[in-house]
Amino acid sequence: MKLDVNAQGVYPIAPTPFHPDGRIDEDSIDRLCEAYIAAGATGATVLGIMGEAPKLEPAESLAVATRFIEKLGDLPVIVGVSAPGFAAMRSLAHTVMERGAAGVMIAPVPSLRTDDQITGYYRQAIEAIGPDIPFVIQDYPLTLTVQMTPKVIRSIVQEHPSCVMLKHEDWPGLEKISALRGFEADGSMRPISILTGNGGLFLDFEMERGADGAMTGYAYPEMLIGVVSLQKAGRRDEAHDLFDAHLPLLRYEQQQGVGLAVRKYVLMKRGLIASDAQRKPGAALSAAARGEVDYLMGRLAKREAELGLGGRIVAAA
């Protein structure tokens, strides 16, 4: 199964689970896959920024991607192949596609500043991996510091038929979604899938601006799936009610430097991974922060019960 422009729904960004000693935790990968399938995910994305990909050795990256591909079965898996050099990108891209990946995700290197540099980089990247591998543009200026205008994204899409999706993580970015959908409407850009990130922080309105779904690592993928489904069904108020119940935890998770620590801690509390360990270097939550997250998880469970939202979450342990 190869990724195409019709992709929609929710592709959770998967963390890479580690044992406290830094070894990869394969059993927790299996539990995450079971949870994504049970929640109704459309697919999954691995080896992204949340997956701590730069901390993995090449053989580990391949092993992690392969395990997710095997355990997710029929669900399409997108693999992040971003690398400082194109040789490593090409090797990983070709190997994961052979193992059954649906496509790859490519982020620009942080040194890119001009429009020509950005389009030139993607031209070289696609030359390296080949034009037959479906790829996703990762647009994440908050972390990568690369500013892609809608016109630059349009140029990349028009030049490369193998570009099938944008992972949209600009902030503010609602107008960018509208601009891209406007290009499609006036015929100046072919249609592509747009899935959004940023922890889902703006998912409520991103769907209304024309996003096809979400690709992010918020520790309650059920919320993401619920909001996307409700918006597609035209049940706007219910979608916002569900989103609003999660907003305090979403906000807490957006703190720079500790977001991954919060996500892994919540996933551990929910029983989806055995440990919240990160590969060093990595930030750890203080006892006070863990207490605050526990409090937010408890309030979230109560709020969903009050709203009668169908038990879409698992109560805090």
C-alpha positions in Angstrom: 0.0 0.0 0.0 1.5 3.3 -1.1 0.5 6.7 0.3 -1.4 9.0 -2.0 -3.1 12.3 -2.1 -6.4 10.9 -0.8 -4.9 10.1 2.7 -7.0 11.4 5.5 -7.9 10.7 9.1 -5.3 10.4 11.9 -1.8 9.2 11.7 -0.4 9.3 15.2 3.2 10.2 15.5 4.7 7.3 17.4 7.3 7.7 20.1 10.2 5.3 20.2 9.8 3.5 23.6 13.0 2.8 25.6 13.8 0.8 28.6 15.3 2.9 31.4 18.8 1.8 30.3 18.3 3.1 26.8 17.5 -0.1 25.0 14.6 -0.1 22.6 11.4 -1.5 24.1 9.9 -3.7 21.5 7.0 -4.9 23.7 5.9 -1.3 24.2 6.0 -0.8 20.4 3.6 -3.7 20.1 1.3 -2.2 22.7 1.3 1.2 21.0 0.3 -0.5 17.7 -2.5 -2.4 19.4 -3.7 0.9 20.9 -3.6 2.8 17.6 -5.6 0.1 15.9 -8.2 -0.1 18.7 -8.6 3.7 18.7 -9.4 3.7 15.0 -6.2 5.3 13.6 -5.9 5.6 9.8 -2.2 5.0 9.9 0.9 6.0 11.8 4.1 7.9 11.4 7.4 6.7 13.0 10.9 8.1 13.3 9.8 11.7 13.5 11.0 14.4 15.9 8.9 12.8 18.6 10.4 9.4 17.8 13.9 10.7 18.8 15.2 9.6 15.4 18.5 11.5 15.6 19.4 9.5 18.7 19.1 6.1 17.0 21.8 4.2 15.2 21.0 3.3 11.5 20.3 -0.3 12.4 18.0 0.7 15.2 16.1 3.1 13.0 15.4 0.3 10.6 14.5 -2.1 13.3 12.0 0.3 14.9 10.4 1.1 11.6 10.1 -2.5 10.6 8.5 -3.5 13.9 5.9 -0.8 13.6 5.2 -1.8 9.9 4.8 -5.4 10.9 2.6 -4.9 13.9 0.3 -2.3 12.3 -0.6 -4.8 9.6 -2.9 -3.2 7.0 -2.5 0.4 8.4 -0.2 2.5 6.2 3.1 3.6 8.0 5.0 6.8 7.1 8.7 6.7 8.0 10.7 9.8 8.7 13.9 9.6 6.7 15.3 13.1 7.3 19.1 13.1 7.6 22.0 15.6 7.3 23.1 13.8 4.2 21.3 12.3 1.2 23.1 8.9 1.3 21.6 8.0 4.7 18.2 9.3 3.5 18.3 7.3 0.4 19.4 4.1 2.2 16.7 4.3 4.8 13.9 5.3 2.4 14.6 2.5 0.0 14.9 -0.1 2.8 11.7 0.8 4.6 9.8 0.9 1.4 11.0 -2.6 0.7 9.8 -3.6 4.2 6.3 -2.3 3.5 6.2 1.4 4.4 3.6 3.5 2.6 5.8 6.5 2.2 8.4 8.7 3.8 8.5 12.1 5.4 11.3 14.6 4.7 12.0 17.7 6.8 14.2 20.6 5.5 17.6 21.0 7.1 17.6 24.0 9.5 20.2 25.9 7.4 17.8 26.7 4.6 16.7 30.3 4.4 15.7 31.4 0.9 12.8 30.0 -1.2 15.3 28.8 -3.8 17.3 27.0 -1.1 14.2 25.2 0.1 13.0 24.1 -3.4 16.5 23.2 -4.3 16.9 21.0 -1.2 13.7 19.0 -2.0 14.8 18.7 -5.6 18.1 17.1 -4.5 16.3 14.9 -1.9 13.9 13.5 -4.4 16.7 13.0 -6.9 18.4 11.0 -4.1 15.5 8.7 -3.0 13.9 8.5 -6.5 10.6 9.8 -7.9 8.7 6.6 -7.2 8.6 6.9 -3.4 5.6 8.9 -2.1 6.8 11.6 0.3 5.5 14.0 2.8 6.7 17.6 3.3 7.3 18.4 7.0 6.6 22.1 7.5 7.6 22.8 11.1 9.2 26.2 11.4 8.9 26.4 15.2 11.5 23.7 15.6 13.3 23.5 12.2 13.5 27.3 11.8 12.7 27.0 8.0 9.9 29.2 6.8 8.0 27.8 3.9 5.5 30.1 2.3 2.4 28.6 0.6 4.0 29.5 -2.8 7.1 27.5 -1.9 5.0 24.5 -0.9 3.1 24.9 -4.2 6.3 24.9 -6.1 7.5 21.7 -4.5 4.1 20.0 -5.0 4.0 21.0 -8.7 7.5 20.0 -9.4 7.3 16.6 -7.7 4.4 14.3 -8.5 5.6 12.0 -5.7 4.7 14.7 -3.2 1.4 13.5 -1.8 1.0 15.1 1.6 1.9 18.1 3.7 2.5 17.7 7.4 1.4 21.2 8.4 2.9 22.5 11.7 3.2 26.2 11.2 2.0 28.5 13.9 0.0 30.5 13.2 -1.0 28.4 10.3 -4.7 28.5 9.6 -4.3 31.0 6.8 -1.7 28.8 5.2 -4.2 26.0 5.0 -6.7 28.3 3.4 -4.1 29.6 0.9 -3.1 26.1 -0.2 -6.7 25.0 -0.6 -7.3 28.2 -2.5 -4.4 27.2 -4.9 -6.2 23.9 -5.5 -9.5 25.7 -6.1 -8.0 28.0 -8.7 -6.1 25.2 -10.4 -2.6 26.5 -9.7 -1.8 23.5 -7.5 -2.8 19.9 -7.7 -4.7 18.5 -4.7 -2.7 17.0 -1.9 -3.5 15.6 1.6 -2.9 18.0 4.5 -2.5 16.5 8.0 -1.7 18.8 10.9 0.6 18.6 13.8 1.5 20.9 16.7 0.2 18.4 19.2 -3.3 19.0 17.8 -3.4 22.4 19.5 -5.3 24.0 16.6 -7.0 20.9 15.2 -10.5 22.2 15.9 -10.2 25.0 13.4 -7.6 23.4 11.1 -10.3 20.8 10.1 -12.7 23.7 9.3 -10.0 25.3 7.2 -9.7 22.2 5.0 -7.2 19.9 6.7 -7.8 16.2 6.0 -6.9 15.1 9.5 -4.0 15.0 12.0 -0.5 13.7 12.2 0.7 14.4 15.7 1.8 12.7 18.9 -0.7 13.9 21.5 -1.0 11.1 24.1 -4.7 10.7 23.6 -5.1 9.8 19.9 -8.7 9.0 20.6 -9.3 12.7 20.9 -7.7 13.5 17.6 -9.7 10.7 15.9 -12.9 11.9 17.6 -12.5 15.5 16.6 -11.6 14.6 13.0 -14.6 12.2 12.7 -17.0 14.7 14.3 -15.9 17.6 12.1 -16.2 15.4 8.9 -19.7 14.5 10.0 -20.6 18.2 10.4 -21.0 17.9 14.2 -19.1 21.1 14.9 -20.2 21.8 18.5 -19.5 18.2 19.6 -16.1 18.3 18.0 -15.3 21.5 19.9 -16.6 20.1 23.2 -14.3 17.1 22.9 -11.4 19.3 21.9 -12.0 21.8 24.7 -12.0 19.0 27.3 -8.4 18.2 26.3 -7.1 21.7 25.9 -5.5 22.1 29.3 -3.4 19.0 28.8 -2.6 20.1 25.2 -1.4 23.4 26.4 0.7 21.9 29.2 2.3 19.5 26.6 3.3 22.4 24.4 6.0 23.7 26.8 9.2 23.9 24.9 11.8 21.3 26.1 9.5 19.1 28.1 6.7 18.2 25.6 8.1 14.8 24.8 8.6 14.1 28.5 5.0 14.9 29.2 3.8 12.8 26.3 5.8 9.8 27.3 4.8 10.1 30.9 1.1 10.2 30.0 1.5 7.2 27.7 3.2 5.3 30.5 0.4 6.3 32.9 -2.1 5.0 30.4 -0.2 1.7 30.1 0.7 2.1 26.5 4.5 2.1 27.1 6.3 0.6 30.1 8.7 3.5 30.7 8.8 7.2 30.0 12.5 7.0 29.4 14.2 9.1 26.7 17.5 8.5 25.1 20.0 10.9 26.5 20.1 13.8 26.2 16.5 14.3 27.2 14.5 16.3 29.7 12.9 14.6 32.6 9.8 15.8 34.5 10.2 16.9 38.1 8.0 15.4 40.9 6.0 18.6 40.8 5.4 18.4 37.0 4.3 14.8 37.3 1.8 15.8 39.9 0.5 18.5 37.7 0.1 16.1 34.8 -1.7 13.6 37.0 -4.1 16.3 38.1 -4.8 17.3 34.5 -5.4 13.7 33.5 -7.9 13.2 36.4 -9.7 16.4 35.4 -9.8 15.3 31.8 -11.5 12.0 32.7 -14.1 13.7 34.8 -14.8 16.3 32.1 -15.4 13.6 29.5 -17.7 11.8 31.8 -19.6 15.0 32.5 -20.0 15.7 28.7 -21.1 12.1 28.0 -18.4 11.7 25.4 -18.6 8.0 25.2 -15.5 7.0 27.2 -13.1 8.0 24.4 -10.3 8.1 26.8 -8.8 5.8 29.4 -9.0 7.3 32.9 -5.7 8.2 34.5 -4.1 5.4 36.5 
